[in-house]
Amino acid sequence: MARHRGPMLSLLLLVLLGAGLLLGWRWLRAHPEHDPFAPFDLAQPQGWATHRKLVRLAGEDDACFAVFDRAGERYARRPAIGAEQCRASQRMILAGNRLVPSMRPANAAPGCAVTAALALWTREIVQPAAQDHFGQKIVGLENLGSYNCRKIAGRQAQSEHSTANAIDISAFILADGTRIALRTDWDDRGAKGAFLHAVRDRSCGLFSTLLSPDYNRAHADHFHLDMAARTAGWTVCR
């Protein structure tokens, strides 16, 4: 009897492993936001694989614009500009403000992958934080631009702004017209400061890089958001 126990135990383990793999596959099918091989969908919530998918889209122009096409979202694709390390081929401007609050100024035209991240950021982070702290929604985002062919300040590496794979958000506008600005309200001890810190903290992991006034003086007046591709997919949130 003992002679057959080993093969029987091995068979049982294989059956259990197979059942576990089948259950895992079915769970991923039901939760594609956690599946790194499933295509990114604007309607999906943020999941374990969301950041990886967004970074991948930053290097796949047609696949990224197809995300908005499948969702039936209208947008204007801006002409590619620049060359080599400063070539930006994904610049776009959304029509309306269903996915992202109205940009001020409206011609920032961040890259497609950054725009997709902003849509998710708005729905799952910015608007819930605004409801928590003000009981109303954000209707406008003030920005300091997206495309700028330059090096990272104090470094030799090229900035993600060089390909429009980044945007700088400087203020939020509430439905009642209240303005919440990074420069004046980051250290506010009331709802404005709490809102800004909540947005920063909840955003960690969605963008490749999120830099706030806590990082350095160069970011005293804005959130820097980008979808940089990094080894092992690590993110920066400061």
Secondary structure, DSSP 8 states (H G I E B T S, - for coil): -HHHHHHHHHHHHHHHHHHHHHHHHHHHHH-GGG-TTS---TTS---TTHHHHHHHHTT-HHHHHHHHHHTT--EEE---BS-GGG-B--BEEESSSSSS-EEESTT---BHHHHHHHHHHIIIIIHHHHHHHHSS-EEEEEE--S----B-TTSSSB-GGGGT-EEEEEEEEETTS-EEEHHHHTT-SSHHHHHHHHHHHHHBTTBSEEE-TTT-GGGTT-EEEE----GGG--EE-
